[in-house]
Amino acid sequence: MEEISWCQKSRALWLKEGDQLGMVSLRVLETNDESGGFGFYQGLQSGQKCSSSDEDLPFVVCEKVSRGSDDILWVPSSHERFGVRSMFLCLSNFVGPAFPWKTIWCSKAPLTVAFFVWIVVWKKILMLDNLRKSGNTIVNWCCLCKRDEESVDHIFMHCPTAYDCWNLIFDIFGIHWVMPQSSKGLINAWRGCLVRSHARDYWRIVPHFVWWCIWKERNNRIFKGKESPLATLKLHILRSIFCYVKGSACSSTDNLVDLLDTVGP
C-alpha cells in the first residue's frame, strides 16, 4: 500500500471498521489514486467481493456483519442517553473555575439575599456602570468613598468603605485574606474549612450579608440622602448575621458579644 496522509488514514480506518450496527463494512486494501481521495464504489451488495482492473479505482471488499437494530447513543453521557447536563458540559468551555452556585444557594441565607448575591456575581445588578453601558448619560462615581467610579467589584470589595467592613469580618474570624479581583473570585475562594467547625454556619453567610448591607447603605445614600457612619454600617452587618443565624436555630448564642466569642480565633 502506498504511503498516505493522516487524513487518508482516518478515512481508511473508518472504511475498515465500518458501522458495527449496520449491515455492510467496507475495507480499502489499496489505492493508486494520486489525489489521495477514497471513492465509494457503487453497486456493491453485502457479502460480495468486487475488484477492478482500473488503477484509478480502489480494491474494495464488502463484508457482512451481524444483524441488529440501529440505536442512537449519546457518548458524552455515562448511560449513553441524552441529558441537559451532559449537553451543557459539552458546550461549556470554562477557562477558570466553574460558577460557584453551591456557595451562593447552599449557604442557608434568605432566598432574597441569595438571589441578590447571584446577580452580583453575574454583574447584572443595576449599578451606574451597567446603566452607562445601556446608553444612559450618568456621572459615574461611588457614593461610599466619593472618589472612584462605581462598579460591582469596586463597591462590594475594593471601595475603602467596603474594605474596612471586610477587614472587620476577617479580624473577628482570625483570617488573613487577600481580596480577589472579582466578586466571582471571592465566592469561589469562600470555603468553610478556613474556620472552626462551630463557626462555619456564620462564615458561609458572611458574603451575603456584607454585600446586602453595603447595597442597602448605597441605596439609602442615593435615593434617600441618608448617610450612616462607618461604625454604624459595621454594626448593622454583624447584627444582620447574628439575627438571621439566631432566628434559623443554627446557633445557641444569646447576644452579639457571645457571637464574637464563638466565631473568634
N, C-alpha and C positions, 0 to 999 in steps of 0.2 A: 504494500500500500504506500502510495506516495505521501510525502510529508505534507501535512495540512495545518492550517492555523488553529488557534484555540477556539475561534468561533465555529469553525467547521467541525472540530472535535466535539463541541457541545451538541451540535445538531446530529452528528453521527451517534453520540451516546443516546440521545432521545430516540432516534430511529432504532437503535439496538435494543433498548429496554422496552420501548413501546408503551402502550396503555395496558396495565395489568388487569384492569377491569373490563377491557374491551374484547374484541374478537380477533384482532389481527395485530401482529407485531412485525415491524419492518426492520431488517438488518442490512446495512450498507457494507458490502465486503470490499469493494474497491471502486475507484473512480479515476478517470483521466481528464476530468473537467478542469481545465486550466483556470477558469473563472472562480473556482472554489465553491460553487454552489451545488447543493444536493437536490436534485429534482425528484418529484414524486412520480413514480412510474404508474400510469393509469391502467386500468383494466385488469388488476390483479384480484384474485379470489383467495379466500382462506385455504391454506394447505397447498397452494400452487407455487411451484418453483419456476421462476421466469429468468431468463438470461437474454442478453442481447449482444450481437457481434459488433454493434456500433460502438466505437470507442467513446463517443460523447455521452452514452447512457451508462449509469451505474449498474452493477450487478446486484440485484435485489432478491432476497429470499423472504417469502411471506410465510410466517409460522402461525399455526392455530394455537391459541391459548385457551385457558379454561373459561367456561361459560360462567356468567354471573351478571347480576344487575348493576348498573352504574349508580353510584352513590355520590352525593356531594358532601365532601368533608371540609371542615373549617380547620386548617392546620394550626393557626395561632392559638386555638383553644385546646386544653388538655383533653376534654371529652369530645373533640372534633365536631362540635356543634357551634353554630354562630352565636355570639353573645356581644352585647353592647360594650362590656368591659374590655374584652379582648380586642374589639374593633378600635376602641379609644386608645388602648396601649399601642396598637399598630400605627395609628395616625399621629400619636403624640411623639414629639421629638424634644425631650427635656434636655436643656443644656445644663441646668443647675438642679437643685433639689426639687422634689415634687411639691405640689401645693400643700401647705400644712393644714389640711382640713381637720385632722384629729385634734390638734391643739386649739382650734377655733371652736368646734362644735361639741367636743367631748370634755369641756372644762367645767361643767356644771354652772356656767354663767347663765343669766337670764337670756331667753331667746332673742329679745330685742337687742341686748348688748352684743351677743354673739354675731347676730346679723350685721351689726354696725362694724365690728372688727373684720368681718368677711369683706365688706365693701371697702374698708380702709386698706386691707392687704391687696385687693384688686385695683386700688387707686381710682375708684369710681365715685368717691364721695364728692359732693358739690362744694369744692373749695375755689378760691379765687383763680388759681392756676388752671383748673379744669374749666371754669367759666370763661376764661380768656381764650382757651382753645376752641370753645364753641362759637367764637366770634364776638363776644361781648367786650366792650371797651371799659375796663375797670382798672383802677390803680391797685396794683398788687403789692400789699405789704402785710406783714404779720402783726396782728393786733396784740400779741402777747409780748414780744420783745421790741416791737416798733422799730426794727432795723432792717431785717431781711425780707425777702419775698415769701409769701405764704405758699407752701406746698405740703403734700401729705407727709413726706418724710421729715420735713423741717418742723412743722408744728407739733407732731407727735413724738419726735425723737431728738432732733438736733437744735431746736429752739432753746435758748438759755433757761427759760421758764420750765419747759418740759424736761430738760436735762437735770435741773435741780430736783424735780419730782422723782425722776428715776434714781438719782443718787440717794434720795431718802429711802426708797424701797431697797436698794442694794445694801445700804448700811444696816437696815433693820434685819435683813436675812443673812448678813455677813458674807455677801457675794462680791467678788471683784469682777467687773464686767466691762468689756469693750463694746461700745454701741455699734451695731452693724450699720451699713449704709442705707438699707431699705427696711421698710416695715415687714416685708415678707421674710427678709433675713432674720429679723428679730424673732418672729413667731417660729421660724424653723429651728432657731437655736434655743428656744424656750423649752427646757426639759425638766421634769420633776426630780430627776436624780441629782440635781445640783444642791438640793436642800434635804434636811432631815425628813423622815417619813411622816411625822406628825404635822409638818408644816406644808406638805405638798398640796393639800386642798386650797390653802391660801395662795400658794405660789402659782398654781395653774390659772387662777382668775386674775392675777395681777395685771397683765397687759390689757385685759378687757376693761377693767375699771379705771386704770390710769388713762387710757385713751378716751374712755367715756366721760370722765370728769374734765379732762382738758377740752374736749369738744363742747361740753356744756358751758365751760368758762369762756371759751371763744365766742359762742353764740350770744351769751349774756353781754359781752363787751360790744359786739357788733350791732345786735338788734335791740338791746335794752339800755345800752350805755352804762352798765353796771360793771365795775372792775373790782374784783376781790384781791386782797393781798396774797402774796405767795404762800405765806404760812397758812392762810385760810384754805387755799386750794390743796395744800398737802394734807391738812386735817380732814378735808372732805374726801380725799382719796382713801385715807385709812378708815374712816367711818363707813364708807360705802363697802369696802371689802369686809370689814368686821360685821356689819349689819346683815349682809347677804349670807355669809357663811354661818352666822349665828341663827338666822332665820331658816336656813335649809337643814338645820340639825347636823351639820358636819363638824361642829366644834362644841366644846363644853366651857369655853371661856365666857366670863360674865361681863367683862368690860374691856375697854381698849388697852388699858395697862397690861392686863393679863394676855391680850393678844400679842403685844410686843415681847413679853417674856416667853410666849410659846414659840414664836417663829424666830426668835433671836438665836445667834450662834452659840 
